[in-house]
Structure formats: C-alpha cells, structure tokens
Amino acid sequence: MKTQKRDKTSTLFNRGFQAGLSGKSRDDCPVKVIELRTHWMSGWRQGREAHWNGMTGVSAIQAHPALH
C-alpha cells in the first residue's frame, strides 16, 4: 500500500508551530531556502502566539485548524 506524503510546506509550518509553542527562538529555524523558510516562520509565529495565550501541548494543537 502506498503512503501519502504530506505537503512539505504544511510539514514545515507544523514544525515551526511546534517550535514556537515550545518557546524556541526563531533563530532555531533549520530551513535555509527562503521560499520554504517562510512557512516555518509562519508556523513559528502562530505557535508563539498560542504560547503567549497560555495554550500548551494538545490544547494548542486542537485549537489550531491548520494542524488537523
């Protein structure tokens, strides 16, 4: 059976969101390609916002529609 690969941009967004949610610095972004880095940074910004709003772990992920 074939496995369906996730879109790379959504994967980068999700990883950025997780990094932002856990309080990591945006300087920790592992992506060097500018076109792809923007997706990680967008996720990071939204993750930081969730972190500042007191959301943690599963509650933050469930509250974020792009992560479903």
Secondary structure, 3 states (H helix, E strand, C coil): CCCCCCCHHHHHHHHHHHHHHCCCCHHHCCCCCHHHHHHHHHHHHHHHHHHHCCCCHHHHHHHCHHHC
